[in-house]
Amino acid sequence: DTAVSQTPKYLVTQMGNDKSIKCEQNLGHDTMYWYKQDSKKFLKIMFSYNNKELIINETVPNRFSPKSPDKAHLNLHINSLELGDSAVYFCASSQGHLNTEAFFGQGTRLTVV
Amino acid sequence: AQTVTQSQPEMSVQEAETVTLSCTYDTSESDYYLFWYKQPPSRQMILVIRQEAYKQQNATENRFSVNFQKAAKSFSLKISDSQLGDAAMYFCARIHNAGNMLTFGGGTRLMVKP
């Protein structure tokens, strides 16, 4: 069984559209994350979320918003997509302690045309 | 800003040889954790090894070991007996107390020659 799963794996869309990427984890973790990997492979945190607190990286545009219907899901909504949003987006989860491993999904490659 | 720096964009090693990937970091915290992640062409992020800053002993996982120099804020990864399957991007990362978020270095692409 996949521990952290994201859908879709590939997403091609036009500028200006609104899209969502879904993420589910079956590990019972209490904290979930979204990371963005750009074309140069640089990975950057976007959000950290548990049922008590949302921490947003200050560099993330407010067109991006995480939505968590329950503890096992953290979806990423993106409004008014721009060319620069093209990247691979990774969902991850962990038990929320400093020394625990973060488990990553397989990533969603978003291409904005 | 608290940063993680990997100074080697690419490294190459002969199969069965040893290679060391460098990483330095910046932090104002006294206790923290450091990680090395591997990203093969499949894109999957895989944890290779972790180090607790308050532990003097360097972490080891089979062929993978670290050289952790806390005063120098250096955290290098040594891969012994390199195998073709080790070819991947390697990312050094440290975790932040707030939100348990990872800050990654820019990555090192490791090529393994048969």
Interface residues (C-beta under 8 A of the other chain):
Chain A: T31 Y33 Y35 K40 K41 F42 L43 K44 I45 S48 E53 I55 N57 V88 F90 A92 S94 G96 H97 L98 N99 T100 E101 A102 F104 Q106 G107
Chain B: D31 Y32 Y33 F35 Q39 S42 R43 Q44 M45 L47 R50 E52 M89 F91 I95 N97 A98 G99 N100 M101 L102 T103 F104 G106 G107
